[in-house]
Amino acid sequence: MIRCTAPVALLCWVAMAHAETLDLTPRWEYVADTVMGGVSSGQAVRQVVQGRDAIRLTGSVSLDNNGGFVQIASDLADGAVFDASGYTGIALDVVGNGETYDLRLRTDALTRPWQSFRTEFTAPREWSTHKVPFDTFIAHRTEARFDVRRLRRIGILAIGREMQADIAVSAVRLYR
């Protein structure tokens, strides 16, 4: 498995041609609807969850004040465009509370924060690898075409309904 981080980015691009999977190793950040006046609350912390080092998103999603989300998100390739055209999709190693979450990707064609390419998945109560083919992502509030050669950002969200978020991610990979 290849770990792509900024200091070894050139080596990663060379190694990608031969890899069946590519470990993206996101640098997750926490974002909530409070950036737009909502009142959802939560946190993202690194911790060991069921024996694995992971980023864990927990929180309370509230629809009050036109809100409704908590999320972890990360720029890919340090914010530069990332070409994933040699891969079939994204694989997530996840565990959670059995709730449905959004997986969202953004490309450089998207100019508004509410635009994305998205799909849903259920976070199982035991660690599992969830493979998400790129062709299952649906455009949201954009006319742009989903171009996997132009990826910029990934996000995992608890969104759209009142709920308690509890999801942990130990790995994010591209797979062939």
Beta strands, then each sheet from edge to edge (+ up, - down):
strand 1: 21-23
strand 2: 29-32
strand 3: 41-49
strand 4: 52-61
strand 5: 69-75
strand 6: 89-96
strand 7: 100-107
strand 8: 116-122
strand 9: 128-133
strand 10: 138-140
strand 11: 151-159
strand 12: 163-175
sheet 1: 1+ 12- 4+ 3-
sheet 2: 1+ 12- 6+ 9-
sheet 3: 2+ 5- 11+ 7- 8+ 10-
end
